[in-house]
Amino acid sequence: MYISHYNVIQFQPYSMASLLLSLLILFSIFSFNIAYSDSSAGMSMNLIHRDSSRSPYYNPSLTSKDRARAIIDRSLYRAHYLSSLISSSTSSPSSIEAKIIPNSFEYLMEFEIGTPPFKVLAIADTGSDLIWLQCKPCIQCYHQIPPIFDPRNSSTFSTVSCKTDSCEAIPTAGCGKGSLCQYQYSYGDQSFTIGDLAQETLTFSSNASGGSSSLPKLFFGCSHKSNGTFDKHGGGLVGLGGGSLSLVSQLGSSIGKKFSYCLVPYGENATSTLNFGKDATVNGPGVVSTPIIPGSQDTFYFLSLEEITVGKDDNNSVVATTTTTPSGSRKKDDVEGNIIIDSGTTITFIPSTMLKPLVTTLLDKIKLTRVDDPDGFFSLCFKDDGSSVSDDAFPDITFKFTDAPVVLSPLQAFVHISDDVVCLGMVSSDDMGISIYGNVAQQNFHIGYDLINKRLSIAPAQCSNYL
């Protein structure tokens, strides 16, 4: 079995002219108690990769080089975006502006909004909180191919008053017509959106039960005026971050504040899965668990990466270690997070102090012809003649998080940037100021988030056979 058979990158070329809004509202509001139907066993639904044939972004004419260029651009932009959020210490309007992200997402999910239900295909993003979509009536809407939601046709839609604590907590919100809570967000290229904070019923189909779950009175952003370089395929966004307005936080105790996903490798003719509640329990052989560390932003999931090793368990070598210094308000014995796990970033970013010794060790162990990445992005690449790049040609790489060693196979550590060049899918995070555990390294793992106990669990899985 060759690595090229299970990890050929399939991505669209990145364009700064293609944006899809990710609104991120940072505030503390009351706890949500959501009751919904048919949910006692949990929910499990499809995640669609942006380059799947099921995705509106699918482009079969792209070359492997085109796809590699796209993955680099998207990963770089998203890493800079995450870094800008984490380095921001205030919720001023200028920092809010930076929280609108471009077209750097990877996974989509389907749901329905309103009564009667209106179908939406939206971004699923662990790096965002608010649920958002464009709404009618459009005072000034950007063109989108999917139909636009009209809340006037829904019997369960309700607006939020600007006199409420939740509205007053939003730095860029105020009183609009009829005393509605109205927000305004802008992007550095002069793109903007203006809309109402509202509540509505969302309905998700469950793969596990074959039924559906209706979630009433969820807060979401309903935009009536948008302009700029937005993506015509975009239908909305579902935030899965740790903030108070994310889908997971709004559902709260009704799902035990648990969710998980299982990502299939790129190129496989299968969908990934997203799970909530009991369906999000991670178990089975090889399961490990590590603390989710509180960070400067509630949205993001910080972990503590302690070392990286190369080789099998009985013959591995430590190639890089890291230490963290307790900051400001932390107690001396507290563990400090030093890496974010993010489903929306493809490549893994680690400090050069870890990357350089890893590259040196791999060069000593991999007996293939080394070649340069023509774009100069990846630091370690090899010639793939179509017959020599097998599992045996590459050693395992283990990321040792606190209490949780995660063994990466070639599938989860290397990517093809062209038909005959394969590269280590890890780059330096030094320019970003933040390390990110990307989704290539998460493929074929069942990864569960327990936001009550602040634990992340990981178990090896064949995600194409998950359900």
N, C-alpha and C positions, 0 to 999 in steps of 0.2 A: 504494500500500500504506500503510495507516494504522498508526500505532504501537499503536492500540487493538486491532488484530488480532493482535498478537503479544506483548503483555505485560499482559494483564488479570490482576491478582493474584487467586489462588484460595487462600484460607486459612480455617481454622476460627477461630472466636472463641477467644481465649486465656482460660484460667481457672486461677487459682491452685489450684483444687481438683483440677486434672488434672496429675499429675506422672508422669514416667517416669524412673526412676533412671539416672544415668550415673555409675558408680563409677570413680574415678580413683585408682590406687595409684601412688605415686611412690617408686620404689626402683631400685637398680642390681643386676642379677642377671647370671648368666653368659650368654654369647652363645648364641643358639638356632641349631641346625642341623637344619632340617626337611627331610625327604625326602617328596615326594608324587608321586602318579601322574599321568601324562598332562599334564605341566606345562611341558615343555621349550619350547613355543611361547608360554607365558604363559597368562593367564586373562583373560576379559572377561565381565562379568555385568551384569544390569540394576540400575539405581538407580530406585526408585519415589518420586516426590514425594508428600508426605503428603496432598495434595489431588487426586491422580490418582484416576480411577475404580477403579484397581487397589488403592487403599489402603483400609484399614479406617477411616481418618479422613475419607474422602470424604463431603461433605455438599452435594448439589446445590441445596439450598434456600437457601444463604447468598447474601446480596446482595453486590455489589461493595464496599459500605461496610463490611459485616461483615468481609469478607476483609481490607480495608485496616486496620481496627482490630486484627485478629489479627496481621497482619504487624508492625505497630508494637509491640504488646505483646511478641511473641516476640523481636523483634530487640533491644528495650530490655533485656529480662530477660537474654538471652544475653550482650549486651555487658557488663552489670554483672557477670555470672558470670565471664566471661573476665578482666575487670579485677581482680576479687577474687583470682583464682588467680595472676595475674602479679604483683600487689602483695604477695602473701604470700611471705615470705622463709624460712619454716620449714615443716617437715612435721609440725607439732604436731597433736594431735587436733582442735583448734579449726579449723585450716586445712583439715584433711581434711573436716570437716563441710561446709565451703563448697563442696566439690568434687562434691556431689551436685546435679545440675542439674534444673530442672523441665522441663515439656513444651514445650521451645523448639527442637526438632529440625525438620529439613526433609526429609530423605531416608531411605528404608528400603531394605534389601536382604534377599534370601532366601538361606538356607543350610540345611544339615542338620548335626545334631550326633549323635555316637554311632554304635554298631553294634548293631542295624540303624539306618539313618539316621532321624532325627526332624526334621521340618521346622520351621524358625523364621523368622519375619519380624522383623527387628531394625533398629534405628536404625544408620545409617552416619554416623560422626561424626569429623571431622578435629580436633575439640577435645577428644577423650578418648582414653584408651589401652586400658583393660582391656576384654576381651570378657566380657559378663555376661548372665545370664538367671536366671529363677526356676526352682527345681527341687523335685521331690518327693523324700522325703515332706515335706508342708507342715505344719510345726508351727503356723505362723500365716502363711498366705499372703493377700495381697490378691487380690481377684477379678480374673482376666484371662480374656477370651473365648477366645484361642487355647489349645490344650492345653498343659499344663505338662510339661516334660521330666522323665522319671524315670530317673536314672542307674543304678538297679538293673536296668534292662532292657538296659543297654549293656555289651557285653563289652570295650570299650576305655576305659571310665571308670576313672580312678585318682585317689585323694586325695593330698594333699601333707602331709607330716609337719610338725608345729610346730617340730621340731628343725632344720629346714633353714634355710640362710642366707636363702633367698627369703622364707620366712615371717617370720623374725626381723627382716627389713628393713622390714616393713609396720608403721607406728606403731600402728595400731589392731588388730593381729592378735595372737593368742595361742594357747594350747593348749586345744582343745575336747575333747569326749569321744573317747576312743581316741587321744589325742595328735594329733588332726587340726589342721591350720592353719585357724583360724576367725577371720574378720574381722567387725567390726561398724561400720556407718556410720549416721550420723544426719543429719537435716536440721533446719533451724531451726524448722519447724512441728511438730516431734516425730515426723515420719515416720522410719522406720528400717528397716534390713535387716541380717540376720545370716546368714552363709553360710560355705561352705568354699572355700578355694582348691584347685582341682583341675586335672586334665589330661584332655583328650578329643580325639577325632578330629572335625574339621569337614570337610564336603564342600561344594564349590561347583560349580554347573553353569556351564560356560563357553560363552558365545555364540560365541566364535571357533572352537572345535574341535567343538562339539556334544556333547562328552563332559563329564566331571566330574573334579575334582581333589580328592583326599582328603589332608587335612593332619593328621598324627598328633601327639599329645602337645602340643597347644596349651594353655597356661594360660588358665583362665577362672574367673570368679566364679560359684559355684553357691549361690544363696540359698534357704534353707529357712524363714526366718522374716522376714516383712516386714509392716509395718503403716503406714497413713497414707493420704495422698491420692495414690495411684499410679493410673496410667492403665490402664483395663481392657483396652485394645487392645494394650498393650505386651507384647512377647515377648522383648526383650533388646536388647543394644547391641554393636556392633562398633567398637572404637576404632581410628581410622586416624591417630592423632597420632604424634609422633616419639619417644614414650617407649618404654622397654624392653619393655613388655607389649602394645604395640599389635600388630595383626595383621601389619602391614608389618615391624616389628622382629622379631617371632617367626619369620617366614618367612625373614628375613635374606638370605643370599647366594643362596638357591635362587631368588629372584626378583630378585636384584641390588639389593634394597632399593629397588625402583621401583614406583610406582603412579601412576595417572592417572584422570581422569574427564572426561566431556563432558556438560554439563548442557543439556537442551533448554529452550527458553523456556516459561514458564508458559502453560497453555492449549492447548499442542500435544498431539495425541493420539499421543504417543510416549513411550518411556522413555529415561532417561539411561543412561549406561554407566560402569562402574567397571572398571578394568583393572590387571593386575599383570604384572610381569616384562617380557618382550619386547613384549607387547601394550600396555605403558604408554609405549613410545617415541613421542615427539612429533616430527613432521617435517612437511614440506610448505611451501608458500609462506607467508611472513610469520611463520615461527616465530622467537621471541625467547627469550632465557634470562637469568635474573637470579639472584644468589646467595640461598640460604636462609641467613639470619643466625642464629647461635646466640643464644638468649635466656635469660631467667631461668628458664624452664620448658622442658624438652625436648619437651613435648607439642606446643607451638604452633609454627607456621611463620611466622617473621618475615621481612619483606622491607624493602628500603629504597626509599621513595617520595621522589623528588627534586623533581619539579615536576608541575604540571598545565597543559596547554595546551588551547586551544579553537580549532577550525577545521581545515581540511584541511592536509596536510603543506606545501603550497606557499603557504599563506596562514594560518598559525596564529599565535596570540599566547600568550605565557607569561602566565598569570594568577596563578599561585601557585608559590612555591618553598619548600622546607623544608631545614633543615640539622640535623644531629645532632651532639651533643657526645659524644666518646668517654667512656664511663663507667668508673669504678673500675679493673677489671682489664683493660680493653681497651688495646691499643697505640694510639698516636696516629693511625696510618694505617688502622686497622681501620674497616670500614663498620659502622655500628650500625643495627640494624633499628628501624623506627619505625611499622610497620603489620603486622598479622596478616592472612593470607589464610585465610578460614574458610568452609567449605561450609555450615555450620549457621546462619550469620547472613545474613539476606536483604539488609538495607539496608547501604550503605557508610557508615562513620563516619570523618570526617576532621576535623582541627583547624579551628576557626573562622577561623584566619589563612589557611587555604586555601579554606575554603568561602565566605567572604564575597566575596573578589574573583572567585571562580568565578561566584557568583550575579550579581554586578554585570555581568560580561562577558556572561553568557547573556541577561540582560535587554536588553542593547544589541543582541544579535544575533537574538533570537527575537521576531518581530513578531506575537505573539498576545496575547489579552487575559489579563492577569495576574489571578489570583483568590487568595484566602486558603485555606489548609488549615483546614477547620472545627475540627479537633482541635489545630491549632497545632504539629504535629510537623515537617512539611516546610516549608522556608523559601522554596521557589520552586515555584509551581503556575500552570497555565494552563487556560483554558477550552477544552474540546474539544467542538466542535459536531458531530463525526462526519464532517467532511469536510475540515477545515483542518489537522489534525494529521498531517502526512506526514513522510517522511524529510527532505525538503528544508526543512521548517520548523525543524529542529533541527540545530545544528552538531555535528560530532564532538567528543568530549572525550577527550583523551589523558592517561593516567596514565603518567608516565615513571619507571619503576623503574630501578635501576642496570643499565645496558646493555640495557634492555628497554622500549621504548615500546609501550604497549598502547592501541590506538584503540578507544574505546567508541562504538558506534552508538546511535541513540535506543532501540533494543531493550534495550541494556545499561546505559543511564543514566537512563531515565525509567520511572515506574510510574503506573498509574491507581489513584486512591484512590476513584473512583466512576465512573459511566458517562460523566460529562461533565467530569471534572477529571483532569488528568495532572500529575505532580509530578517534580521532580528527585529521584532515589532516593538522595540523599546528605544526611546530617545532621551536625551538630557532634558531635565526640567529646570536647569539653572536660569535660563532666560525668563521662565514663567514665575519663578518664586513659589511654585506649588507642584507637588507630585500627584499623579493621577493613575489609578489602576483602571485601565481601559477595558472595553468590551471584548476585544480579541482574547484577552487573558481570562475572560469570564465564560467563554463559550463551552458548552457541554459540562457546565456545573449548575446545580440547583442552588440558587443563592437566596437566602431568606433574611428579611429585616424584621427584627422584633423591637419596636420602638418603645415599648414599656420597659423591658429589661435591658434595653440598649445593647443588644447582641446581634451580630451578623453571623449566620451559619452558612457553610459551604460544603457541598457533597458532590463527588463526581457523578455524572448522569449522561445518558444518551438522550439529549433533549428532543430529538426527532421522535422518540418513542415515549415521551414523558407521560402523555395521557393514555 
